[in-house]
Amino acid sequence: MHGTNFLLAAGYSLNRQSHVRVDIFYSKMSYRQQAMVDTFGTIFLLLPTCIFIAWASWPAFLLSWRVGEMSSEPGGLPALYLLKSLLLLMPLLLSVEAINQLLIQLKRIREPELPLTEISGGKV
């Protein structure tokens, strides 16, 4: 059940900038350079990873729903197929937030002097 929290919180964590970031060079960069790094990471790392996770999870999701998968353990989860749906919901939610972040970063590249709170509508 803890996996549910992690799968559903990934997009929210990205939205709030509370994800883990290796900050060796990033903090010394200008806002524009940070936005360029974030844009590159979103386009070439995050979105392809989301697509791959959805693609790789599709067969397990489909089979689980076809057979109405349930836990074989006594007192286990009665509808395991609902949990396997999260394997597709997580990359979907994360992709939506990635596109949101991408739009914010593109605006930040064009107008680097604006504070991030003004670009993102008051939330950081």
C-alpha positions as CSV (number, residue, x, y, z in Angstrom):
1,M,0.0,0.0,0.0
2,H,2.9,2.3,0.5
3,G,3.7,2.0,-3.2
4,T,0.4,3.7,-3.9
5,N,1.6,6.8,-2.1
6,F,4.8,6.9,-4.0
7,L,3.2,6.4,-7.4
8,L,0.5,9.0,-6.9
9,A,2.8,11.6,-5.3
10,A,5.5,11.7,-8.1
11,G,3.7,14.4,-10.1
12,Y,2.9,16.4,-6.9
13,S,6.5,16.2,-5.8
14,L,7.7,17.5,-9.1
15,N,5.1,20.3,-8.9
16,R,6.3,21.4,-5.5
17,Q,10.0,21.0,-6.5
18,S,10.5,18.6,-3.5
19,H,12.1,15.9,-5.6
20,V,15.8,14.9,-5.1
21,R,18.1,17.1,-7.1
22,V,21.9,16.7,-7.2
23,D,22.9,20.3,-6.7
24,I,26.7,20.4,-7.5
25,F,26.6,22.9,-10.4
26,Y,22.9,23.8,-10.6
27,S,22.9,26.2,-7.7
28,K,25.7,28.2,-9.2
29,M,23.9,28.6,-12.6
30,S,21.8,31.6,-13.6
31,Y,18.0,31.2,-13.7
32,R,18.1,31.0,-17.5
33,Q,20.8,28.2,-17.4
34,Q,18.8,26.3,-14.7
35,A,15.7,26.5,-16.9
36,M,17.7,25.2,-19.9
37,V,19.0,22.3,-17.8
38,D,15.4,21.5,-16.5
39,T,14.0,21.8,-20.1
40,F,16.7,19.4,-21.4
41,G,16.0,16.9,-18.5
42,T,12.3,17.1,-19.0
43,I,12.4,16.5,-22.8
44,F,15.2,14.0,-23.0
45,L,15.0,12.1,-19.7
46,L,11.6,12.6,-17.8
47,L,9.1,12.3,-20.7
48,P,10.8,9.3,-22.4
49,T,11.0,7.6,-19.0
50,C,7.3,8.1,-18.5
51,I,6.6,6.8,-21.9
52,F,8.7,3.7,-21.3
53,I,7.1,3.0,-17.9
54,A,3.6,3.2,-19.4
55,W,4.7,1.0,-22.4
56,A,6.4,-1.6,-20.1
57,S,3.4,-1.6,-17.7
58,W,0.7,-2.0,-20.3
59,P,0.9,-5.9,-20.6
60,A,0.8,-6.4,-16.8
61,F,-2.1,-3.9,-16.5
62,L,-4.1,-5.5,-19.3
63,L,-3.6,-9.1,-18.0
64,S,-4.5,-8.1,-14.5
65,W,-7.8,-6.5,-15.6
66,R,-8.6,-9.4,-17.9
67,V,-8.4,-12.0,-15.2
68,G,-9.7,-9.7,-12.3
69,E,-6.5,-10.4,-10.4
70,M,-6.8,-10.8,-6.7
71,S,-4.2,-11.5,-4.0
72,S,-3.5,-15.2,-3.3
73,E,-2.7,-14.4,0.3
74,P,-5.5,-15.0,2.9
75,G,-6.8,-11.5,3.9
76,G,-4.9,-10.0,0.9
77,L,-6.1,-7.3,-1.4
78,P,-9.3,-8.2,-3.1
79,A,-8.8,-6.1,-6.2
80,L,-5.1,-6.2,-7.1
81,Y,-5.9,-5.1,-10.6
82,L,-6.9,-1.6,-9.3
83,L,-3.4,-1.2,-7.8
84,K,-1.8,-2.3,-11.1
85,S,-3.8,0.6,-12.7
86,L,-1.5,2.9,-10.8
87,L,1.4,1.7,-13.0
88,L,-0.3,3.6,-15.9
89,L,-1.7,6.4,-13.8
90,M,1.7,7.4,-12.4
91,P,3.4,8.1,-15.8
92,L,0.3,9.9,-17.0
93,L,0.2,12.3,-14.0
94,L,3.9,12.7,-14.1
95,S,3.8,13.5,-17.8
96,V,1.1,16.1,-17.3
97,E,3.2,17.8,-14.6
98,A,6.3,17.5,-16.8
99,I,4.5,19.4,-19.6
100,N,3.4,22.0,-17.0
101,Q,7.0,22.4,-15.8
102,L,8.2,22.5,-19.4
103,L,6.0,25.5,-20.1
104,I,7.2,27.2,-17.0
105,Q,10.8,26.6,-17.9
106,L,10.3,27.9,-21.5
107,K,8.8,31.1,-20.1
108,R,11.8,31.3,-17.7
109,I,14.2,31.0,-20.6
110,R,12.5,33.8,-22.4
111,E,12.1,36.0,-19.3
112,P,14.9,35.0,-16.9
113,E,14.6,38.1,-14.8
114,L,11.1,37.1,-13.5
115,P,11.0,35.3,-10.2
116,L,9.8,31.7,-10.4
117,T,6.8,32.5,-8.2
118,E,5.5,35.0,-10.7
119,I,6.0,32.6,-13.6
120,S,4.4,29.7,-12.0
121,G,1.4,31.6,-10.6
122,G,2.6,31.9,-7.0
123,K,3.5,28.3,-6.3
124,V,7.1,27.0,-6.1
